Amino acid sequence: MTLDKAREMLKVQISLGSGYNRNSAKLILAEVQREHGMAAADGLIAELQLDKHFGFKPGEALHY
């Protein structure tokens, strides 16, 4: 998955904003971590304020 696609998908999850969407966002970030590394996932967390929306913290391992 490209970072642009992940960003687009995460924006959709933010707009819907339920607990199910938190889980979806976590799966997306886990995929980003696996493919692009922790720094890329941390960048998306900061850029999209996922700490505010879903409680994700930079440096957090988000794997399933």
N, C-alpha and C positions, 0 to 999 in steps of 0.2 A: 504494500500500500504506500502510495506517495504521501508526503507530509501535507501537500495541498488537499488531497482527498480526505485525509484524517481530519484536517482543520474544518473542511466543509461538513463532514459527518458530525463532528463535535458541536458545531454551531447548531445543527438540527436538534441534537440532544439537549443543548442548553435551552433552546426555544420551547421545548416540550416540558422539561424540568421535573419529572416525577422520579420516584425511586427506581422504576424500571429503566429510566433514561440514565440514571447514575450508573447502573450496572452496564448498560450499553457503552457509555463513555469509558468505563473502566476497561472493557474489552478492547475498545479502539486504542486507548493509551497503552495497554499491554502489548498490542500488536506493534505499535510505534516503538516501544522499548525494545522489543525483540528484533525488529528489522533495522532500526536506526540508532538505538542506544538510549541510555538514560537522559543524556543532555537534550536530545530531541523531544522526548516526552516532557521534560521539565520546561522546555521552551514553550510548548503548547499549553501547559498548565498556567504558566505566567501570562502568556499572551491572551488567552481566553478567560483568564480569571477563574479557572476551574477549582481553585481553592475556595473561592467565594460561592460558586454555584453548587459544587458537589463535595467539597471538603478534601479534595486531593492535595497532597503536599509534595513539593519538589523533593526528589530523592527517594520517594516512596516506591518500593517494588510493587508493581501492579501486574502480577501474573496470575493465571488461573491454572 
